[in-house]
Amino acid sequence: MVQDNRGILYISNTSGILEYDGATWQMVQGTNFMSRFFLAKNSAETIFVGCKNDMGYLAPDSTGKMQFVSLLPHLKKKPEEFNVSQVATLGQEVYFSTENRIFRWSGKGFKEWFSSAGFWGVFRAGNHLYTIDKGQGVCVLQEEQWIALPGTKELGSQYVMALLALHPTPLAGQNLLLATYAHGLYTYQDNTLKKLTVFPAHFLAEEHIRHALPLADGTIALATLSKGVVVIDQKGKVKKVIDKRSGLNDKKVLSLFQDREGGLWAGLNIGISRIDYPAPITVLNEEAGFDGMVYSIQKKGDNLYVGTSSGLYVADETAREAKFHKFPQLQTEVWKILDLGKDLLVVGTTGVYVLEENTLRQISPDGNNGKCQNVHQSARNPRVFYVGTSKGLYRLTHDKGKWTWEGKVQGVDHDVMWLAEDRNGTLWASCSDNISLVDASQEFGLQPPVQNHKQPDDLAKQLTRLEVHALNGNIYLGTSKGVYSLQKTGKGLQLKPDKTFGHRFANGSREAINLTQSPSGQIWLTSEFRTGPLKKNQQNQYLWDTISLRKIPRVDVWTIHPAANGVVYLGTTKGIFRYDPSVPRNYRMPPLMVLRKIKLLGDSIVFNGAFSEKGKVTLQQPSHFKITLPHAIRSIRFEFAATSLNTPEQLQYRYMLEGYDNKWSTWSPERRKEYTGLDEGEYVFKVMARNVYGVESAVTTFGFNSMPPLYRTWWAYCLYFILWIGLIWSFAQIKHRNLIASKNRLEELVHERTEQLKAEKKKSDDLLLNILPAETAEELKANGRTQAQSYDAVTVLFTDFKDFTKISQDLTPEELVTVIDFYFCAFDGIISKYNIEKIKTMGDAYMCAGGMPNPDANTPADVVKAGMEIAAFVARLNPENRPKKHRLEIRIGIHTGPVVAGIVGTKKFAYDIWGDTVNTAARMETCGKEGKINISGATYELIKDEFICAYRGKIEAKNKGEIDMYFVEAVAEKPVLEPEPVQDSNLDVVH
């Protein structure tokens, strides 16, 4: 047996190689009745097969059906007759053992070893490969040679069925267990071969062993021919026997295999069985020797005592097979078993009994005491016991070996089913509708102070039960509506929901019963047929963990008994469920979801269950596996399975067809889905599974297309196009006959359109005049030329980007124009706000002027404000952390004075200004600094009351001499009467 990366189990029998997905079986193509097969899987997840006269591997065909592929064509010289007796893998390499040869397949070719004496097989143990050479004994493969291990020659004459690696020893590192067919077990440690003695003695003396397998708990499973599966520890002690009495179909076991979930598979002479061993959950039921529903459990030493609806039973749990024996003195219900250290106190319906030295005797008097139901040993006075009966509460004492039934406790007159004691020594006695708090102090005897809290009928009917339980010294009540407690109110104590263990057990949505605290302090409870412990998270909140016990069926749990060794016993209507948390089990392992078959109309199979990508079997659909359905086939059926071999009957599935369904289906055990009436389009079928522990698989998908009908195919549309072209051609011919008759009208129409074009051209010419001031444009239209105009006070603004020539070298022409256009468009928008006239741009320089052609349209201050907005805009787009070489920095200069404005030239004429003012404004820009607005003294005198300026001193300007220059720092919030210069290394701030 072997399991692939999809979780599919492959099993060899006399019929061939079978695939099993947890629900269905199918034969691997090409293996029918060939011979006995040996299987092994390498690290690349390929399954290799050896049989009589053939060696190969399993791979899917074009439809996804697994088939046998022979490797014999790669063998240079094929033996005439051979029989593969074993297959083993090490990494990606595969070893086939025959009578006298071992073949190794590396993926590219074969290597061969020969032994004249012969081989018994080939085995992988740890990271080493071994064989049994009939002439040398056990050999290990080292540096391409089979090296004999000292002292193992005698095994060459024995049929070795299995070779396992045990923990290496410090001395030699070789620590092996060898199972022979007819001579028992051997160990090889520190270069010494020894016979392993099995206990009990002679248990396997006459037995034949067919296989051996190491298990997760360190034990070893042996496949025998008459005793089933025998589990031993590494010292040879028999731990368990799994045979027909344990549910095995046949006692003759031929092979063993452990699946990915830890399940032990036994290949039998007749059939196959999966054994959940080692298992955290085991079941003891009527087959173990006891009868009835389990009400009470007590673990004492090696013995397990069980009280059921039919009496008291005991079994030795250390025995290979636990068998219960009944105490004949007690034939009625046993409700409680209390450990007294040396003895046991047993409460049955008919009375209270003590079990001393395996002898049961009654210590309660016969009489009208009612039905006995519970017992509690006082923590305050351990010699005092309280017995709950259907007629009230009774007191029992044990002093100097003598038991005394003292009588009824006064004040508790209701049925007493549950008993518990809080940290203050108060005894709580309850039934379905009443709670009594008893002061159990010794001095009160049978007449203690008692507080009765009888519940209203409607509340008692709603809660159905009031189980009192002591947890961490506090009393909590388990009810059918959650956890309750008696809480102090203005009127005394009142029964209310308790949120100690979380909102889910206090909102009335679920029951909470059997609250039990283990010796380690862990709290267990049952709710809605589920049982589990309460665990605190990092926020100190209780979380209820039922995952590890999800495998238990939905049965009524009567009692929870956590033993001192950590094992937890659940007494139920279906026997005892024993949970051992020390047995490793990965409850979070997701099931693997596989598509098994895809069928079309008429049961035509288009997919047989195995995707492949580059020769490797995969779970997901490769692109080349996508199918296209003709329109005539409008139905498709998917069959799927989750390869969770642990309780496959409790797997649930949900699915959807993307492109057809709007949402996922509900969870159900259904493993197939058929869709009919599919229209054309693209579809993706999605399916996922959920196991018994609530863990969901990954989504498995299958995409396919459905073709449209013939009249909506691409070639049909081509035909429609050709027909349409023919219609257009015919229509054109008809129109051609009318063309000559309408020629004159068309010529007139062309003439009309020509005149319209001329008119449009004139409009365009008029629009071009928009580049001129309105007065100048009107003069130009009227006279065909303009006269130059003089203006006395024009404020000229110049801008220029620093090092723009260097930056432009890294830009393409298109990028350069884009950058300049972006900034100048922004500048145009800014000066438009202040009615400033744009004069021209020169490369990366920008020039505008205020106070012309309408001197009243703006002021010098407006020009300065426009300059500040331009500087701020450029600064925002060029932060300090931007690389220097990519940062654009602007200089702005402003000067106020007289200019002459007009138009020059006759072609591509432009409006421009001239005068010393223009030159001085240009010098203001060149003498400025990046990000600063440099103004002349003339401009400063005009705007000084509106801005805060920094006096720079007299600065030498080219061809101008020294000029007073100022940096505009900010807009003045109010006029400053007394300017106070701010000292700086270079500047004086003035107002």
Secondary structure as UniProt FT lines:
FT   STRAND          2..3
FT   TURN            5..6
FT   STRAND          9..13
FT   TURN            14..15
FT   STRAND          16..20
FT   STRAND          25..27
FT   TURN            32..33
FT   STRAND          38..41
FT   TURN            43..44
FT   STRAND          47..52
FT   STRAND          54..60
FT   TURN            62..63
FT   STRAND          66..70
FT   HELIX           72..74
FT   STRAND          86..90
FT   TURN            91..92
FT   STRAND          93..97
FT   STRAND          101..105
FT   STRAND          110..114
FT   STRAND          119..125
FT   TURN            126..127
FT   STRAND          128..133
FT   TURN            134..136
FT   STRAND          137..142
FT   TURN            143..144
FT   STRAND          145..148
FT   TURN            150..151
FT   HELIX           153..157
FT   STRAND          160..165
FT   TURN            170..172
FT   STRAND          175..180
FT   STRAND          185..189
FT   TURN            190..191
FT   STRAND          192..196
FT   TURN            201..206
FT   STRAND          209..214
FT   TURN            216..217
FT   STRAND          220..224
FT   STRAND          229..232
FT   TURN            234..235
FT   STRAND          237..242
FT   HELIX           244..246
FT   STRAND          253..258
FT   TURN            260..261
FT   STRAND          264..268
FT   STRAND          272..275
FT   STRAND          281..284
FT   HELIX           286..288
FT   STRAND          294..300
FT   TURN            301..302
FT   STRAND          303..308
FT   TURN            309..310
FT   STRAND          311..316
FT   TURN            317..318
FT   STRAND          325..326
FT   TURN            328..329
FT   STRAND          334..339
FT   STRAND          344..348
FT   TURN            349..350
FT   STRAND          351..356
FT   TURN            357..358
FT   STRAND          359..362
FT   STRAND          372..377
FT   TURN            382..383
FT   STRAND          384..389
FT   TURN            390..391
FT   STRAND          392..399
FT   TURN            400..401
FT   STRAND          402..408
FT   TURN            410..411
FT   STRAND          418..421
FT   TURN            423..424
FT   STRAND          426..430
FT   STRAND          434..439
FT   HELIX           442..444
FT   TURN            445..446
FT   STRAND          450..454
FT   HELIX           457..463
FT   STRAND          467..471
FT   TURN            472..473
FT   STRAND          474..479
FT   TURN            480..481
FT   STRAND          482..489
FT   TURN            490..491
FT   STRAND          492..497
FT   TURN            500..501
FT   HELIX           503..505
FT   STRAND          513..517
FT   TURN            519..520
FT   STRAND          523..527
FT   TURN            528..529
FT   STRAND          530..536
FT   TURN            538..539
FT   STRAND          542..544
FT   HELIX           547..549
FT   TURN            550..551
FT   STRAND          557..562
FT   TURN            564..565
FT   STRAND          568..572
FT   TURN            573..574
FT   STRAND          575..579
FT   TURN            581..582
FT   TURN            587..588
FT   STRAND          593..600
FT   TURN            601..603
FT   STRAND          604..607
FT   STRAND          611..613
FT   TURN            614..615
FT   STRAND          616..618
FT   HELIX           623..625
FT   STRAND          627..629
FT   TURN            631..632
FT   STRAND          636..642
FT   HELIX           648..650
FT   STRAND          652..658
FT   TURN            659..660
FT   STRAND          672..675
FT   STRAND          681..690
FT   TURN            692..693
FT   STRAND          700..706
FT   HELIX           710..712
FT   HELIX           714..739
FT   TURN            740..742
FT   HELIX           743..768
FT   HELIX           769..771
FT   HELIX           774..783
FT   STRAND          789..801
FT   TURN            802..803
FT   HELIX           804..808
FT   TURN            809..810
FT   HELIX           813..833
FT   TURN            834..835
FT   STRAND          837..842
FT   TURN            843..844
FT   STRAND          845..850
FT   TURN            855..856
FT   HELIX           860..876
FT   TURN            880..881
FT   HELIX           884..886
FT   STRAND          890..904
FT   STRAND          910..914
FT   HELIX           916..926
FT   TURN            930..931
FT   STRAND          933..936
FT   HELIX           937..943
FT   TURN            944..946
FT   STRAND          947..957
FT   TURN            958..960
FT   STRAND          961..971
FT   STRAND          988..990
//
